[in-house]
Amino acid sequence: MTKVFLLAFFLLFVATASALEMTEKDLETEDSLWSLYKRWRSHHTVSRDLDEKQKRFNVFKDNARYIHEFNKRKDVPYKLRLNKFADMTNQEFRAAYAGSRIGHHRSLRGDRRGGVFSRYQSVDLNILPSSVDWRQKGAVTAVKDQGQCGK
């Protein structure tokens, strides 16, 4: 669980090319934080309705302050920055980007079902379907635009 949390947190805040710069002055008052939030929303083209905006602003403030305090540390080899996920909680980020609806981790561990390791059960190949669309089963999502990833 700790590894998942650290991975989610790392992905959530690690500096990226599209991250927004933040100064200590941006964190001094509610007004300066609101101004930073508006710049962040504009930079990442994020729009929110009025009710959602206030909730997201509160999450954003907490994350911005955490990033600022984290970056003061001398014992870590990297810095955090505001990126497109800065108004999401860790739980929201994990649910949206770090989760899987399939229990592959259980089968890799060899969880027992009925006294037999489920990953080693015999299966009659004649009754298997010719294909499976895992998107329809909710196991994976549709292909996403990854921009220049891998180039």
PAGUZA-238140 format. One record per residue (C-alpha): residue number from 0; residue in three letters; x, y, z. Coordinates in Angstrom, 3 decimals, padded with zeros to 6 digits. Example, Ala and Ser with C-alpha at 12.3 -4.5 7.8 and 13.67 -1.06 7.14 Angstrom:
pos 0	code ala	c1 012.300	c2 -004.500	c3 007.800
pos 1	code ser	c1 013.670	c2 -001.060	c3 007.140
% end
This chain:
pos 0	code met	c1 000.000	c2 000.000	c3 000.000
pos 1	code thr	c1 002.840	c2 002.370	c3 000.838
pos 2	code lys	c1 004.433	c2 001.780	c3 -002.564
pos 3	code val	c1 001.155	c2 002.586	c3 -004.319
pos 4	code phe	c1 000.765	c2 005.739	c3 -002.240
pos 5	code leu	c1 004.327	c2 006.851	c3 -002.970
pos 6	code leu	c1 003.942	c2 006.107	c3 -006.669
pos 7	code ala	c1 000.656	c2 007.992	c3 -006.858
pos 8	code phe	c1 002.088	c2 010.898	c3 -004.927
pos 9	code phe	c1 005.245	c2 010.939	c3 -007.033
pos 10	code leu	c1 003.252	c2 010.938	c3 -010.265
pos 11	code leu	c1 000.891	c2 013.538	c3 -008.903
pos 12	code phe	c1 003.491	c2 016.170	c3 -008.141
pos 13	code val	c1 006.772	c2 015.381	c3 -009.881
pos 14	code ala	c1 007.949	c2 018.221	c3 -012.019
pos 15	code thr	c1 006.900	c2 017.954	c3 -015.628
pos 16	code ala	c1 007.456	c2 020.104	c3 -018.647
pos 17	code ser	c1 003.969	c2 021.512	c3 -018.276
pos 18	code ala	c1 004.256	c2 022.320	c3 -014.562
pos 19	code leu	c1 003.575	c2 025.843	c3 -013.307
pos 20	code glu	c1 006.159	c2 027.766	c3 -011.291
pos 21	code met	c1 005.222	c2 028.884	c3 -007.782
pos 22	code thr	c1 006.952	c2 031.285	c3 -005.391
pos 23	code glu	c1 006.717	c2 031.779	c3 -001.640
pos 24	code lys	c1 004.886	c2 035.048	c3 -002.267
pos 25	code asp	c1 002.116	c2 033.055	c3 -004.019
pos 26	code leu	c1 001.389	c2 031.294	c3 -000.711
pos 27	code glu	c1 001.261	c2 034.317	c3 001.599
pos 28	code thr	c1 -002.459	c2 035.167	c3 001.526
pos 29	code glu	c1 -005.791	c2 033.756	c3 000.358
pos 30	code asp	c1 -005.812	c2 036.342	c3 -002.426
pos 31	code ser	c1 -002.349	c2 035.402	c3 -003.652
pos 32	code leu	c1 -003.288	c2 031.709	c3 -003.507
pos 33	code trp	c1 -006.485	c2 032.446	c3 -005.446
pos 34	code ser	c1 -004.415	c2 034.302	c3 -008.042
pos 35	code leu	c1 -002.037	c2 031.332	c3 -008.280
pos 36	code tyr	c1 -005.026	c2 028.994	c3 -008.650
pos 37	code lys	c1 -006.442	c2 031.140	c3 -011.476
pos 38	code arg	c1 -003.036	c2 031.125	c3 -013.246
pos 39	code trp	c1 -002.836	c2 027.350	c3 -012.782
pos 40	code arg	c1 -006.373	c2 026.857	c3 -014.184
pos 41	code ser	c1 -005.545	c2 029.047	c3 -017.156
pos 42	code his	c1 -002.186	c2 027.311	c3 -017.737
pos 43	code his	c1 -003.808	c2 023.869	c3 -017.732
pos 44	code thr	c1 -007.115	c2 025.003	c3 -019.316
pos 45	code val	c1 -009.167	c2 023.748	c3 -016.387
pos 46	code ser	c1 -012.727	c2 025.011	c3 -016.041
pos 47	code arg	c1 -014.944	c2 024.415	c3 -013.022
pos 48	code asp	c1 -018.450	c2 025.412	c3 -012.001
pos 49	code leu	c1 -018.727	c2 027.660	c3 -008.949
pos 50	code asp	c1 -019.386	c2 024.909	c3 -006.371
pos 51	code glu	c1 -016.651	c2 022.675	c3 -007.749
pos 52	code lys	c1 -014.214	c2 025.584	c3 -008.014
pos 53	code gln	c1 -014.281	c2 026.274	c3 -004.264
pos 54	code lys	c1 -013.742	c2 022.616	c3 -003.384
pos 55	code arg	c1 -010.908	c2 022.302	c3 -005.919
pos 56	code phe	c1 -009.342	c2 025.526	c3 -004.682
pos 57	code asn	c1 -009.188	c2 024.119	c3 -001.143
pos 58	code val	c1 -007.486	c2 020.948	c3 -002.394
pos 59	code phe	c1 -005.166	c2 023.047	c3 -004.557
pos 60	code lys	c1 -004.166	c2 025.212	c3 -001.562
pos 61	code asp	c1 -003.278	c2 022.150	c3 000.504
pos 62	code asn	c1 -001.254	c2 020.660	c3 -002.341
pos 63	code ala	c1 000.546	c2 023.942	c3 -003.090
pos 64	code arg	c1 001.521	c2 024.345	c3 000.567
pos 65	code tyr	c1 002.663	c2 020.724	c3 000.741
pos 66	code ile	c1 004.797	c2 021.163	c3 -002.384
pos 67	code his	c1 006.359	c2 024.307	c3 -000.940
pos 68	code glu	c1 007.231	c2 022.592	c3 002.353
pos 69	code phe	c1 008.493	c2 019.467	c3 000.580
pos 70	code asn	c1 010.791	c2 021.507	c3 -001.661
pos 71	code lys	c1 012.460	c2 023.049	c3 001.415
pos 72	code arg	c1 013.789	c2 019.609	c3 002.321
pos 73	code lys	c1 017.438	c2 018.887	c3 001.590
pos 74	code asp	c1 017.225	c2 015.102	c3 001.991
pos 75	code val	c1 015.442	c2 014.375	c3 -001.307
pos 76	code pro	c1 017.055	c2 014.449	c3 -004.767
pos 77	code tyr	c1 014.053	c2 015.972	c3 -006.573
pos 78	code lys	c1 011.620	c2 018.866	c3 -006.365
pos 79	code leu	c1 007.849	c2 018.888	c3 -006.715
pos 80	code arg	c1 005.887	c2 021.346	c3 -008.847
pos 81	code leu	c1 002.305	c2 022.207	c3 -009.671
pos 82	code asn	c1 001.096	c2 020.116	c3 -012.584
pos 83	code lys	c1 -002.292	c2 019.330	c3 -014.118
pos 84	code phe	c1 -003.235	c2 017.142	c3 -011.126
pos 85	code ala	c1 -002.694	c2 019.850	c3 -008.491
pos 86	code asp	c1 -006.383	c2 020.195	c3 -007.593
pos 87	code met	c1 -006.895	c2 016.466	c3 -006.998
pos 88	code thr	c1 -006.531	c2 014.639	c3 -003.701
pos 89	code asn	c1 -004.250	c2 011.597	c3 -003.529
pos 90	code gln	c1 -007.319	c2 009.364	c3 -003.375
pos 91	code glu	c1 -008.881	c2 010.985	c3 -006.442
pos 92	code phe	c1 -005.627	c2 010.673	c3 -008.366
pos 93	code arg	c1 -005.175	c2 007.017	c3 -007.423
pos 94	code ala	c1 -008.763	c2 006.202	c3 -008.365
pos 95	code ala	c1 -008.457	c2 007.938	c3 -011.731
pos 96	code tyr	c1 -004.892	c2 007.091	c3 -012.784
pos 97	code ala	c1 -003.274	c2 004.426	c3 -010.621
pos 98	code gly	c1 -006.065	c2 001.921	c3 -010.204
pos 99	code ser	c1 -007.041	c2 -001.274	c3 -011.901
pos 100	code arg	c1 -010.341	c2 -003.065	c3 -011.644
pos 101	code ile	c1 -008.825	c2 -006.492	c3 -012.169
pos 102	code gly	c1 -007.265	c2 -008.567	c3 -009.438
pos 103	code his	c1 -004.116	c2 -009.541	c3 -011.326
pos 104	code his	c1 -002.049	c2 -008.925	c3 -008.195
pos 105	code arg	c1 -004.010	c2 -011.670	c3 -006.444
pos 106	code ser	c1 -003.347	c2 -014.223	c3 -009.163
pos 107	code leu	c1 000.323	c2 -013.276	c3 -009.287
pos 108	code arg	c1 000.506	c2 -013.986	c3 -005.562
pos 109	code gly	c1 -001.176	c2 -017.323	c3 -006.176
pos 110	code asp	c1 -004.236	c2 -016.824	c3 -003.969
pos 111	code arg	c1 -005.897	c2 -020.111	c3 -003.187
pos 112	code arg	c1 -009.417	c2 -020.917	c3 -004.258
pos 113	code gly	c1 -010.748	c2 -024.253	c3 -003.156
pos 114	code gly	c1 -007.299	c2 -025.514	c3 -002.177
pos 115	code val	c1 -005.829	c2 -025.047	c3 -005.670
pos 116	code phe	c1 -003.772	c2 -022.101	c3 -006.846
pos 117	code ser	c1 -006.082	c2 -020.293	c3 -009.249
pos 118	code arg	c1 -003.317	c2 -019.327	c3 -011.645
pos 119	code tyr	c1 -002.548	c2 -023.002	c3 -012.319
pos 120	code gln	c1 -006.054	c2 -024.319	c3 -012.899
pos 121	code ser	c1 -006.698	c2 -026.375	c3 -016.015
pos 122	code val	c1 -009.080	c2 -024.812	c3 -018.500
pos 123	code asp	c1 -010.930	c2 -026.500	c3 -021.348
pos 124	code leu	c1 -009.725	c2 -024.463	c3 -024.325
pos 125	code asn	c1 -012.763	c2 -025.483	c3 -026.402
pos 126	code ile	c1 -015.115	c2 -023.391	c3 -024.259
pos 127	code leu	c1 -013.068	c2 -020.175	c3 -024.383
pos 128	code pro	c1 -014.349	c2 -017.303	c3 -026.551
pos 129	code ser	c1 -012.374	c2 -016.479	c3 -029.690
pos 130	code ser	c1 -011.807	c2 -012.933	c3 -028.404
pos 131	code val	c1 -012.497	c2 -010.735	c3 -025.396
pos 132	code asp	c1 -012.937	c2 -006.956	c3 -025.354
pos 133	code trp	c1 -011.495	c2 -006.132	c3 -021.943
pos 134	code arg	c1 -012.805	c2 -002.546	c3 -022.220
pos 135	code gln	c1 -016.377	c2 -003.863	c3 -022.106
pos 136	code lys	c1 -015.521	c2 -005.931	c3 -019.035
pos 137	code gly	c1 -014.199	c2 -002.814	c3 -017.259
pos 138	code ala	c1 -010.702	c2 -004.274	c3 -016.879
pos 139	code val	c1 -008.955	c2 -001.616	c3 -018.985
pos 140	code thr	c1 -009.772	c2 001.793	c3 -020.393
pos 141	code ala	c1 -009.814	c2 002.871	c3 -024.015
pos 142	code val	c1 -006.540	c2 004.039	c3 -025.554
pos 143	code lys	c1 -005.579	c2 007.523	c3 -024.377
pos 144	code asp	c1 -003.627	c2 010.215	c3 -026.178
pos 145	code gln	c1 -000.122	c2 010.110	c3 -024.711
pos 146	code gly	c1 001.193	c2 012.979	c3 -026.785
pos 147	code gln	c1 004.901	c2 012.656	c3 -027.468
pos 148	code cys	c1 005.404	c2 009.892	c3 -024.899
pos 149	code gly	c1 008.078	c2 007.472	c3 -026.087
pos 150	code lys	c1 009.533	c2 009.692	c3 -028.796
% end
